[in-house]
């Protein structure tokens, strides 16, 4: 087993190449040595992750293993990582553009250009880009297995993710449905409702991915940890026995094969899967297709509090709070909890304006709230000055949120917003150089290209940082505009959430570095509106950084499950947020199993042990609150169901 150290891989890669990179930047810009060192320290987007991917390719090529199995990050950031070969190619293009002026002058003044180590470095980067891209697209050498839970929101995400991979030419050979409820071992209302719900999702999964292998991994009631337990778990998956799932009185066997030669009924879907999902006929489903999702009555597995009696809410989000950051491991119900909390804040004070903002690239708010499609965050109009009445700041807009039960909801499309910012930047550079050119035929072509390409070397995640600057826009709008009283921020899973919370400081350094670079051209071309835009961004990044560190203004709520792996990650997240000076208001322990059949009792016993360990992980002297949330079958979807589920949350008194 190898855990790649992406930062270490970057340092190993950069060491022998730093001098060649310095030479390229020196030849292609007017920067001095200090500025070049600063530029190299801040630039090259996602290069630590990218070089980790390069090392992975080297493992595949040189190591003595027949197979290399890679455990990736959650959906949104995995898709970004797999796009890194194209990013690497773009970096090579930017560096080649920086050398173009040097080559031209050498040929014009000296008669010829002789290649040197800088050219070899660009060729190396181009080769790595091509090799990585070819490896990921070669189905004989690389295949992807998509893992999902038997839940509607997970199936929605799988459809989007598999489509994105295959649009990029990558092969998804296998769909693994994890934590499937086992056969009944006694009467249990909760397990019966769960099996009905899961059977519908599994049938839809088979119909949605009919040409792929479908594997069901059973819920063992406790996490398989350690090599012996993992081997036993692997055998339960690969033995090839059909898994029996009770659905409306009949078993659903996996893997069912779609019948050929007959029409396939379609279930209309209001969601963004690219059309309705075909559901195969099944004689065990009482003569009709499985509704998706089935909606049995909600279960009350944990003691219910009086409706709207949210005493625990004051511990998580005291009155006067402006920003509530919801974070946690992937698959623990983080987005559902964020939506439930936003609805609770709106119910607590009907006069409050509440914005629920998702910065997770794997958008699922629309699915959780059953809004019928992805919610996009509109990009900023050309300028926030000059009479614009839209609530805007530095590249994003909150002009068109979706209104749901007293809250406004936005899913941030950070990459689209940053792409438009990049286009605005290039237009501004063209305007500046056209002003320099005047009416003459002279054009500083090489310099123009270099300045345009600088924005492509922004650090990874900068698009997301510019996105969450929208928090500042929402809370502190321009004069005369109505701001929000509180923003609930649904983040990406743990690792990338931490990177996002760390990024305002590094992004501020990058903006300062870019301003320093533009100042090198100031006497010739000036800074123009783009310089003013950068100053505005720097101001908002400083304000965001200060907001995150103010406990009366900002709190984090961590979402986890009562299992060992989520617990350990939550403990690490808690420690990291403490280092970042982000105050943690509480921990929501989600999906607690109610007492019932023997399987439920075994699961509840394992959860009790994990919960005891989580209690100990809270750091004194001021321990954050723990809130207990019950498992529901199916998981709650829609504002009403989320509110009913939230009304069952109770504070942990131990």
C-alpha positions as CSV (number, residue, x, y, z in Angstrom):
1,X,0.0,0.0,0.0
2,X,1.3,3.5,-0.9
3,X,-0.2,6.8,0.1
4,X,1.1,9.4,-2.3
5,X,2.5,12.5,-0.7
6,X,1.6,15.1,-3.4
7,X,3.5,17.9,-1.8
8,X,6.6,15.8,-1.4
9,X,6.3,14.7,-5.0
10,X,6.1,18.3,-6.1
11,X,9.3,19.2,-4.2
12,X,11.1,16.2,-5.8
13,X,9.9,17.3,-9.2
14,X,10.7,20.9,-8.8
15,X,14.2,20.5,-7.4
16,X,16.1,19.7,-10.6
17,X,13.8,21.8,-12.8
18,X,13.7,25.0,-10.9
19,X,16.6,26.6,-12.7
20,X,15.2,25.9,-16.1
21,X,11.9,27.3,-15.0
22,X,13.6,30.5,-13.7
23,X,15.4,30.9,-17.0
24,X,12.1,30.6,-19.0
25,X,10.3,33.2,-16.8
26,X,13.4,35.5,-17.0
27,X,13.4,35.3,-20.8
28,X,9.7,35.7,-21.2
29,X,8.9,38.5,-18.7
30,X,10.4,41.7,-17.3
31,X,10.5,40.3,-13.8
32,X,13.6,40.4,-11.6
33,X,15.0,37.4,-9.7
34,X,12.9,38.1,-6.5
35,X,9.7,38.3,-8.5
36,X,10.5,35.2,-10.4
37,X,11.1,33.2,-7.2
38,X,7.8,34.5,-5.9
39,X,6.1,33.6,-9.1
40,X,7.3,30.1,-9.1
41,X,6.3,29.6,-5.5
42,X,2.7,30.6,-6.2
43,X,2.0,29.4,-9.7
44,X,1.5,26.2,-11.6
45,X,-2.1,25.2,-11.0
46,X,-2.6,22.0,-8.9
47,X,0.9,21.0,-9.6
48,X,1.3,19.1,-6.4
49,X,-1.7,16.9,-7.2
50,X,-0.6,16.8,-10.9
51,X,2.9,15.6,-10.0
52,X,1.3,13.0,-7.7
53,X,-0.5,11.8,-10.8
54,X,2.8,11.7,-12.7
55,X,4.3,9.6,-10.0
56,X,1.3,7.3,-10.2
57,X,1.9,6.8,-13.9
58,X,5.5,6.0,-13.1
59,X,4.3,3.4,-10.6
60,X,2.2,1.8,-13.2
61,X,5.1,1.8,-15.7
62,X,8.0,0.7,-13.5
63,X,6.7,-1.0,-10.3
64,X,6.6,-4.8,-10.0
65,X,2.8,-5.0,-9.5
66,X,0.4,-6.4,-12.1
67,X,-2.4,-4.1,-11.0
68,X,-2.4,-0.7,-9.3
69,X,-5.7,0.2,-7.5
70,X,-6.2,3.9,-6.9
71,X,-8.5,5.3,-4.2
72,X,-9.5,8.7,-5.4
73,X,-11.0,11.8,-3.8
74,X,-14.8,12.3,-4.0
75,X,-16.5,13.0,-7.3
76,X,-16.0,16.7,-8.1
77,X,-12.3,16.9,-7.3
78,X,-11.6,13.5,-8.9
79,X,-13.0,14.8,-12.1
80,X,-10.7,17.9,-11.8
81,X,-7.7,15.7,-11.0
82,X,-8.3,13.6,-14.1
83,X,-8.4,16.8,-16.2
84,X,-4.9,17.6,-15.0
85,X,-3.1,16.2,-18.1
86,X,-4.8,18.9,-20.1
87,X,-3.7,21.4,-17.5
88,X,-0.2,20.1,-17.8
89,X,-0.4,20.6,-21.6
90,X,-1.6,24.2,-21.0
91,X,1.3,24.9,-18.7
92,X,3.7,23.7,-21.4
93,X,2.0,26.0,-23.8
94,X,2.4,29.0,-21.5
95,X,6.1,28.3,-20.9
96,X,6.6,27.8,-24.6
97,X,5.0,31.2,-25.2
98,X,7.4,32.8,-22.7
99,X,10.3,31.4,-24.7
100,X,8.9,32.4,-28.1
101,X,10.3,36.0,-27.8
102,X,13.8,34.7,-26.9
103,X,13.8,32.3,-29.8
104,X,12.7,35.0,-32.2
105,X,15.4,37.5,-31.1
106,X,18.0,34.8,-31.2
107,X,17.1,33.9,-34.8
108,X,16.8,37.6,-35.8
109,X,20.0,38.8,-34.3
110,X,22.2,35.7,-34.3
111,X,20.9,33.8,-37.4
112,X,19.8,30.7,-35.5
113,X,18.4,29.5,-32.2
114,X,20.0,26.6,-30.4
115,X,17.9,24.5,-28.1
116,X,19.0,24.3,-24.5
117,X,17.7,22.8,-21.2
118,X,14.6,25.1,-21.2
119,X,13.4,23.5,-24.4
120,X,14.0,20.1,-23.0
121,X,11.9,20.9,-20.0
122,X,9.0,22.0,-22.1
123,X,9.3,18.9,-24.2
124,X,9.3,16.8,-21.0
125,X,6.1,18.5,-19.7
126,X,4.4,18.0,-23.1
127,X,5.4,14.3,-23.1
128,X,4.1,13.8,-19.6
129,X,0.8,15.4,-20.6
130,X,0.4,13.2,-23.6
131,X,1.4,10.0,-21.7
132,X,-0.9,10.7,-18.8
133,X,-3.8,11.4,-21.1
134,X,-3.2,8.3,-23.2
135,X,-3.0,6.1,-20.0
136,X,-6.3,7.4,-18.6
137,X,-8.0,6.9,-22.0
138,X,-6.6,3.4,-22.8
139,X,-9.2,0.9,-21.7
140,X,-6.7,-1.9,-21.9
141,X,-4.5,-0.3,-19.2
142,X,-6.9,1.8,-17.2
143,X,-10.5,1.3,-16.1
144,X,-12.7,3.0,-13.6
145,X,-15.1,1.4,-11.0
146,X,-17.8,3.8,-9.8
147,X,-18.9,3.3,-6.2
148,X,-22.2,4.6,-4.9
149,X,-24.7,4.1,-2.1
150,X,-28.2,2.8,-3.0
151,X,-29.7,6.3,-2.7
152,X,-31.2,8.5,-5.3
153,X,-28.8,11.4,-4.7
154,X,-25.9,9.1,-5.1
155,X,-27.3,7.7,-8.4
156,X,-27.8,11.2,-9.7
157,X,-24.2,12.0,-8.9
158,X,-23.0,8.7,-10.5
159,X,-24.9,9.6,-13.7
160,X,-23.2,13.0,-14.0
161,X,-19.7,11.6,-13.0
162,X,-19.8,8.6,-15.4
163,X,-21.0,10.8,-18.2
164,X,-18.1,13.3,-17.6
165,X,-15.5,10.5,-17.5
166,X,-16.8,8.9,-20.7
167,X,-17.0,12.3,-22.5
168,X,-13.3,12.6,-21.7
169,X,-12.7,9.2,-23.3
170,X,-12.3,7.2,-20.0
171,X,-13.9,3.8,-19.5
172,X,-16.1,3.1,-16.6
173,X,-16.3,-0.7,-16.5
174,X,-18.0,-1.4,-13.3
175,X,-20.7,0.0,-11.0
176,X,-20.4,-1.0,-7.3
177,X,-23.4,-0.3,-5.1
178,X,-22.1,-0.3,-1.5
179,X,-23.7,-0.8,1.8
180,X,-26.8,-2.7,0.5
181,X,-29.1,-3.9,3.2
182,X,-28.7,-7.6,3.9
183,X,-31.6,-10.1,3.7
184,X,-34.1,-9.9,6.6
185,X,-33.2,-11.7,9.8
186,X,-36.4,-10.8,11.6
187,X,-39.3,-8.3,11.5
188,X,-37.9,-4.8,11.3
189,X,-39.9,-1.8,10.0
190,X,-36.7,0.2,9.4
191,X,-34.9,-2.5,7.4
192,X,-38.1,-3.3,5.4
193,X,-38.4,0.4,4.4
194,X,-34.7,0.5,3.6
195,X,-34.9,-2.6,1.4
196,X,-37.9,-1.2,-0.5
197,X,-36.0,2.1,-1.1
198,X,-32.7,0.4,-2.1
199,X,-34.4,-2.0,-4.5
200,X,-35.9,0.9,-6.5
201,X,-32.5,2.6,-6.7
202,X,-30.7,-0.6,-7.7
203,X,-33.3,-1.3,-10.4
204,X,-32.8,2.2,-11.8
205,X,-29.0,1.8,-11.6
206,X,-29.2,-1.4,-13.7
207,X,-31.4,0.3,-16.2
208,X,-29.2,3.5,-16.3
209,X,-25.9,1.5,-16.8
210,X,-27.2,-1.6,-18.7
211,X,-23.9,-2.5,-20.4
212,X,-21.7,-2.4,-17.3
213,X,-21.0,-5.0,-14.6
214,X,-23.1,-4.2,-11.5
215,X,-21.7,-5.4,-8.1
216,X,-23.6,-5.2,-4.8
217,X,-21.6,-4.9,-1.6
218,X,-23.6,-5.8,1.5
219,X,-23.8,-3.7,4.6
220,X,-22.0,-5.7,7.2
221,X,-23.3,-3.6,10.1
222,X,-19.7,-2.5,10.9
223,X,-16.8,-1.2,8.8
224,X,-14.4,-3.9,7.6
225,X,-11.1,-2.7,9.0
226,X,-7.8,-4.6,8.7
227,X,-6.6,-7.0,6.1
228,X,-8.5,-10.1,7.3
229,X,-11.8,-8.2,7.5
230,X,-11.3,-6.7,4.1
231,X,-10.5,-10.1,2.6
232,X,-13.7,-11.5,4.0
233,X,-15.6,-8.4,2.7
234,X,-14.1,-8.9,-0.8
235,X,-15.3,-12.6,-0.8
236,X,-18.8,-11.5,-0.1
237,X,-18.7,-9.3,-3.2
238,X,-17.0,-11.7,-5.6
239,X,-18.6,-15.0,-4.7
240,X,-21.2,-14.3,-7.4
241,X,-24.3,-15.2,-5.3
242,X,-27.3,-13.1,-6.1
243,X,-28.2,-10.7,-3.4
244,X,-31.9,-11.0,-2.4
245,X,-33.6,-7.7,-1.6
246,X,-37.2,-7.7,-0.5
247,X,-39.2,-5.2,-2.5
248,X,-42.9,-5.0,-2.1
249,X,-43.1,-8.7,-1.2
250,X,-40.7,-10.1,-3.8
251,X,-36.9,-10.6,-4.2
252,X,-34.8,-8.5,-6.6
253,X,-31.8,-10.5,-7.8
254,X,-28.5,-8.9,-8.8
255,X,-27.4,-8.8,-11.5
256,X,-30.7,-8.7,-13.4
257,X,-30.2,-8.6,-17.2
258,X,-32.4,-6.2,-19.1
259,X,-34.8,-8.2,-21.4
260,X,-34.0,-7.7,-25.1
261,X,-36.6,-7.2,-27.8
262,X,-39.3,-5.5,-25.7
263,X,-40.1,-1.9,-24.9
264,X,-38.5,-0.5,-21.7
265,X,-40.9,1.6,-19.6
266,X,-39.6,5.1,-18.7
267,X,-40.1,6.9,-15.4
268,X,-40.2,10.7,-15.9
269,X,-37.5,12.3,-14.0
270,X,-37.4,16.0,-13.0
271,X,-33.7,15.8,-12.3
272,X,-30.7,16.5,-14.4
273,X,-29.7,13.0,-15.6
274,X,-30.0,14.0,-19.2
275,X,-33.5,12.5,-19.6
276,X,-35.8,9.9,-17.9
277,X,-34.2,6.8,-16.5
278,X,-35.4,3.6,-18.1
279,X,-36.6,1.0,-15.6
280,X,-36.7,-2.7,-16.7
281,X,-39.8,-4.6,-16.2
282,X,-39.6,-7.0,-13.2
283,X,-42.2,-9.6,-12.5
284,X,-41.6,-9.3,-8.8
285,X,-42.6,-5.6,-8.7
286,X,-46.3,-6.4,-8.7
287,X,-46.6,-5.8,-12.5
288,X,-45.1,-2.3,-12.7
289,X,-41.9,-0.4,-12.7
290,X,-40.3,0.6,-9.4
291,X,-41.1,4.2,-8.5
292,X,-38.0,6.3,-7.8
293,X,-37.7,6.9,-5.0
294,X,-40.3,5.0,-3.0
295,X,-41.7,7.1,-0.2
296,X,-42.7,5.0,2.8
297,X,-43.7,6.8,6.0
298,X,-40.7,8.3,7.7
299,X,-39.4,6.3,10.7
300,X,-38.8,7.6,14.1
301,X,-35.7,5.7,15.2
302,X,-34.4,8.3,17.6
303,X,-36.5,10.0,20.3
304,X,-38.4,12.9,18.7
305,X,-38.4,16.3,20.1
306,X,-41.3,18.7,20.0
307,X,-41.7,20.2,16.6
308,X,-39.5,23.3,16.1
309,X,-37.9,22.9,19.5
310,X,-34.4,23.4,18.3
311,X,-32.6,24.2,21.5
312,X,-29.5,22.6,20.0
313,X,-29.5,25.1,17.1
314,X,-28.3,27.9,19.4
315,X,-25.2,25.8,20.2
316,X,-24.4,25.2,16.5
317,X,-25.4,28.7,15.2
318,X,-26.0,31.3,17.9
319,X,-28.0,34.4,17.0
320,X,-25.9,37.0,15.2
321,X,-23.8,34.4,13.4
322,X,-23.1,35.4,9.8
323,X,-21.4,32.4,8.3
324,X,-22.1,28.7,9.0
325,X,-19.6,26.3,7.3
326,X,-20.8,22.7,7.0
327,X,-18.0,20.2,6.4
328,X,-17.4,16.5,6.6
329,X,-16.3,13.3,4.9
330,X,-17.9,12.4,1.7
331,X,-21.0,10.1,2.0
332,X,-22.0,11.1,5.5
333,X,-25.0,13.3,4.5
334,X,-23.2,16.7,4.7
335,X,-25.4,18.4,2.1
336,X,-28.6,17.1,3.6
337,X,-27.5,18.5,7.0
338,X,-26.5,21.8,5.4
339,X,-30.0,22.1,3.8
340,X,-31.7,21.1,7.1
341,X,-29.7,23.7,9.1
342,X,-30.5,26.5,6.6
343,X,-34.2,25.7,6.8
344,X,-34.0,25.7,10.7
345,X,-32.3,29.1,10.7
346,X,-35.1,30.5,8.5
347,X,-37.7,29.0,10.8
348,X,-36.0,30.4,13.9
349,X,-36.3,34.0,12.7
350,X,-38.7,34.6,9.8
351,X,-37.2,38.1,9.3
352,X,-33.7,36.7,8.6
353,X,-32.5,36.4,5.0
354,X,-30.7,33.0,4.7
355,X,-28.6,31.9,1.8
356,X,-27.7,28.2,1.3
357,X,-24.5,28.3,-0.9
358,X,-22.8,25.1,-2.2
359,X,-19.2,25.2,-3.3
360,X,-19.0,21.4,-3.7
361,X,-18.1,20.7,-7.4
362,X,-20.3,17.6,-7.2
363,X,-23.5,19.6,-7.1
364,X,-26.2,17.8,-5.1
365,X,-28.3,20.5,-3.5
366,X,-30.8,20.4,-6.4
367,X,-31.2,16.7,-5.9
368,X,-31.5,16.9,-2.1
369,X,-34.1,19.7,-2.3
370,X,-35.9,18.1,-5.3
371,X,-35.6,21.3,-7.4
372,X,-35.5,19.6,-10.8
373,X,-32.0,20.5,-11.9
374,X,-28.6,22.0,-11.1
375,X,-28.7,25.5,-9.7
376,X,-26.1,27.7,-11.4
377,X,-24.4,30.7,-9.9
378,X,-24.5,33.4,-12.6
379,X,-21.2,35.0,-13.5
380,X,-20.7,38.7,-12.9
381,X,-21.7,41.3,-15.6
382,X,-18.9,43.1,-17.3
383,X,-18.4,45.6,-14.4
384,X,-19.6,46.2,-10.9
385,X,-19.3,49.9,-11.4
386,X,-21.2,52.3,-13.6
387,X,-24.8,51.9,-12.5
388,X,-25.1,48.2,-12.2
389,X,-27.8,47.3,-9.7
390,X,-27.0,43.7,-9.4
391,X,-25.5,42.6,-6.0
392,X,-22.0,41.7,-7.4
393,X,-18.5,41.7,-6.3
394,X,-15.3,40.5,-8.0
395,X,-16.5,37.9,-10.4
396,X,-19.6,36.3,-9.0
397,X,-23.3,37.3,-8.7
398,X,-26.1,36.4,-6.3
399,X,-28.7,38.0,-8.5
400,X,-30.7,34.8,-9.3
401,X,-31.0,32.4,-6.3
402,X,-33.8,29.8,-6.1
403,X,-36.3,30.5,-3.3
404,X,-37.2,27.4,-1.3
405,X,-39.3,27.5,1.9
406,X,-37.9,30.8,3.2
407,X,-34.3,30.3,2.1
408,X,-32.3,31.3,-1.1
409,X,-30.4,28.4,-2.7
410,X,-27.4,28.7,-5.0
411,X,-25.0,26.0,-6.4
412,X,-21.8,27.7,-7.3
413,X,-20.3,26.9,-10.7
414,X,-16.9,28.1,-9.7
415,X,-15.1,26.9,-12.9
416,X,-17.6,28.7,-15.1
417,X,-17.3,31.9,-13.1
418,X,-13.5,31.8,-13.2
419,X,-13.6,31.0,-16.9
420,X,-15.6,34.2,-17.5
421,X,-13.1,36.1,-15.2
422,X,-10.3,34.7,-17.4
423,X,-12.0,35.9,-20.5
424,X,-12.5,39.4,-19.0
425,X,-8.8,39.4,-18.0
426,X,-7.7,38.6,-21.6
427,X,-10.0,41.3,-23.0
428,X,-8.5,43.8,-20.6
429,X,-5.0,42.8,-21.7
430,X,-6.0,43.2,-25.3
431,X,-7.5,46.7,-24.5
432,X,-4.3,47.7,-22.7
433,X,-2.0,46.6,-25.5
434,X,-4.2,48.1,-28.2
435,X,-3.9,51.4,-26.4
436,X,-0.1,51.0,-26.4
437,X,-0.2,50.2,-30.1
438,X,-2.3,53.2,-31.0
439,X,-2.7,53.5,-34.8
440,X,0.7,52.0,-35.7
441,X,1.4,48.6,-37.1
442,X,3.6,47.8,-34.2
443,X,2.4,45.2,-31.8
444,X,4.2,43.7,-28.8
445,X,2.8,40.3,-29.7
446,X,5.1,38.2,-27.4
447,X,4.5,40.5,-24.4
448,X,0.8,40.5,-25.0
449,X,0.7,36.7,-25.1
450,X,2.8,36.3,-21.9
451,X,0.6,38.7,-19.9
452,X,-2.6,37.0,-21.2
453,X,-1.3,33.6,-20.2
454,X,-0.3,34.5,-16.7
455,X,-3.9,33.9,-15.5
456,X,-3.6,30.3,-16.6
457,X,-0.9,29.8,-14.0
458,X,-3.2,30.6,-11.1
459,X,-3.0,28.2,-8.2
460,X,-5.3,25.2,-8.1
461,X,-8.6,26.0,-6.4
462,X,-8.4,29.7,-7.1
463,X,-11.7,29.4,-9.0
464,X,-13.3,28.1,-5.8
465,X,-11.8,30.9,-3.8
466,X,-13.2,33.5,-6.1
467,X,-16.5,31.7,-5.8
468,X,-16.6,31.8,-2.0
469,X,-15.8,35.5,-2.2
470,X,-19.5,35.5,-3.0
471,X,-19.9,35.0,0.7
472,X,-18.6,38.6,1.2
473,X,-20.9,39.7,-1.6
474,X,-23.9,38.1,0.1
475,X,-23.2,39.4,3.6
476,X,-21.7,42.8,2.8
477,X,-23.2,44.0,-0.5
478,X,-22.6,47.2,-2.3
479,X,-24.3,50.3,-0.9
480,X,-28.0,50.3,-1.4
481,X,-28.3,46.5,-1.9
482,X,-30.0,44.1,0.5
483,X,-27.6,41.6,2.1
484,X,-28.1,38.3,3.7
485,X,-28.2,37.9,7.5
486,X,-26.5,34.5,7.4
487,X,-24.9,32.2,4.8
488,X,-24.8,28.4,5.2
489,X,-21.8,27.2,3.2
490,X,-22.0,23.6,2.0
491,X,-18.4,22.7,1.3
492,X,-16.7,19.9,-0.6
493,X,-15.6,16.8,1.4
494,X,-12.9,17.1,4.1
495,X,-9.6,17.5,2.3
496,X,-10.8,20.0,-0.3
497,X,-12.9,21.8,2.3
498,X,-9.7,22.4,4.3
499,X,-7.9,23.6,1.2
500,X,-10.7,26.0,0.4
501,X,-10.6,27.4,3.9
502,X,-6.8,27.8,3.7
503,X,-6.9,29.3,0.2
504,X,-8.0,32.9,1.0
505,X,-4.5,33.6,2.4
506,X,-2.6,32.0,-0.5
507,X,-5.0,33.4,-3.1
508,X,-4.3,36.9,-1.6
509,X,-0.6,36.2,-2.1
510,X,-1.3,35.2,-5.7
511,X,-3.3,38.4,-6.4
512,X,-0.5,40.5,-4.9
513,X,2.0,38.7,-7.1
514,X,-0.1,39.3,-10.2
515,X,-0.4,42.9,-9.3
516,X,3.4,43.1,-8.9
517,X,3.8,41.6,-12.3
518,X,1.4,44.0,-13.9
519,X,3.2,46.9,-12.2
520,X,6.2,45.9,-14.3
521,X,4.2,47.0,-17.3
522,X,2.5,50.0,-15.6
523,X,4.6,52.7,-17.1
524,X,4.0,51.4,-20.6
525,X,0.4,50.1,-20.5
526,X,-1.1,51.1,-17.2
527,X,-3.3,48.8,-15.1
528,X,-6.7,49.7,-16.4
529,X,-10.0,48.3,-15.0
530,X,-8.4,44.9,-14.5
531,X,-6.0,46.4,-12.0
532,X,-8.9,48.0,-10.1
533,X,-10.6,44.6,-10.2
534,X,-7.6,42.9,-8.6
535,X,-7.5,45.5,-5.9
536,X,-11.2,44.8,-5.2
537,X,-10.5,41.1,-5.1
538,X,-7.6,41.6,-2.6
539,X,-9.9,43.6,-0.4
540,X,-12.6,41.0,-0.3
541,X,-10.1,38.1,0.3
542,X,-8.7,40.0,3.3
543,X,-12.3,40.5,4.6
544,X,-13.1,36.8,4.0
545,X,-9.9,35.7,5.8
546,X,-10.8,37.9,8.8
547,X,-14.4,36.6,8.8
548,X,-13.3,33.0,8.9
549,X,-11.3,33.7,12.0
550,X,-14.0,35.5,14.0
551,X,-15.9,33.1,16.2
552,X,-18.8,35.5,16.8
553,X,-19.3,35.7,13.1
554,X,-18.3,32.3,11.8
555,X,-18.8,28.7,13.0
556,X,-18.2,25.3,11.5
557,X,-20.5,22.4,11.9
558,X,-18.9,19.0,11.2
559,X,-21.1,16.1,9.8
560,X,-20.0,12.5,10.4
561,X,-21.3,9.0,11.0
562,X,-20.8,6.9,14.0
563,X,-18.2,4.6,12.4
564,X,-14.5,4.4,12.8
565,X,-13.3,5.8,9.5
566,X,-15.6,8.9,9.5
567,X,-14.8,9.4,13.2
568,X,-11.0,9.4,12.6
569,X,-11.4,11.9,9.7
570,X,-13.7,14.1,11.8
571,X,-11.0,14.1,14.6
572,X,-8.4,15.2,12.0
573,X,-10.8,17.9,10.6
574,X,-11.5,19.2,14.1
575,X,-7.7,19.5,14.8
576,X,-7.1,21.2,11.4
577,X,-9.9,23.8,11.9
578,X,-8.4,24.6,15.3
579,X,-5.1,25.3,13.7
580,X,-6.9,27.5,11.1
581,X,-8.6,29.4,14.0
582,X,-12.0,28.4,12.7
583,X,-14.4,28.0,15.6
584,X,-16.4,24.7,15.6
585,X,-19.9,25.0,16.9
586,X,-20.8,21.3,16.9
587,X,-20.7,17.9,15.3
588,X,-23.8,16.3,13.7
589,X,-23.6,12.5,14.0
590,X,-25.8,11.4,11.2
591,X,-27.7,8.2,10.2
592,X,-27.8,6.6,13.6
593,X,-29.4,3.1,13.4
594,X,-32.6,2.6,15.4
595,X,-33.1,-0.4,17.6
596,X,-34.8,-3.3,15.8
597,X,-33.7,-6.6,14.2
598,X,-30.4,-8.3,15.1
599,X,-28.7,-6.6,12.2
600,X,-29.8,-3.1,13.5
601,X,-28.8,-4.0,17.0
602,X,-25.3,-5.0,15.9
603,X,-25.0,-1.8,13.9
604,X,-26.2,0.3,16.9
605,X,-23.7,-1.4,19.2
606,X,-20.8,-0.5,16.8
607,X,-22.1,3.0,16.4
608,X,-22.2,3.4,20.2
609,X,-18.5,2.6,20.5
610,X,-17.6,5.0,17.7
611,X,-19.7,7.7,19.3
612,X,-17.9,7.2,22.7
613,X,-14.6,7.7,20.9
614,X,-15.9,10.8,19.1
615,X,-16.9,12.3,22.5
616,X,-13.3,11.9,23.6
617,X,-11.9,13.5,20.5
618,X,-13.5,16.9,21.3
619,X,-10.8,19.2,22.5
620,X,-11.0,20.9,25.9
621,X,-11.5,23.2,27.6
622,X,-14.6,24.2,25.5
623,X,-16.0,21.0,24.0
624,X,-18.3,21.5,21.0
625,X,-21.8,20.2,21.0
626,X,-22.7,16.8,19.5
627,X,-26.1,16.5,17.8
628,X,-27.6,13.0,17.0
629,X,-29.5,12.6,13.8
630,X,-31.4,9.4,13.0
631,X,-31.2,7.2,9.9
632,X,-34.1,7.5,7.5
633,X,-35.3,5.1,4.8
634,X,-35.2,6.5,2.2
635,X,-33.0,9.4,3.0
636,X,-35.0,12.7,3.2
637,X,-35.4,14.7,0.0
638,X,-37.3,17.9,-0.4
639,X,-37.7,20.8,2.1
640,X,-40.6,19.3,4.0
641,X,-38.9,15.9,4.5
642,X,-35.7,17.5,5.5
643,X,-37.5,19.6,8.1
644,X,-39.4,16.6,9.5
645,X,-36.1,14.7,9.7
646,X,-34.3,17.7,11.4
647,X,-37.1,17.8,14.0
648,X,-35.9,14.4,15.2
649,X,-32.3,15.7,15.9
650,X,-31.4,15.7,19.6
651,X,-28.4,17.0,21.6
652,X,-26.1,14.4,23.0
653,X,-26.2,14.8,26.8
654,X,-23.1,12.8,27.7
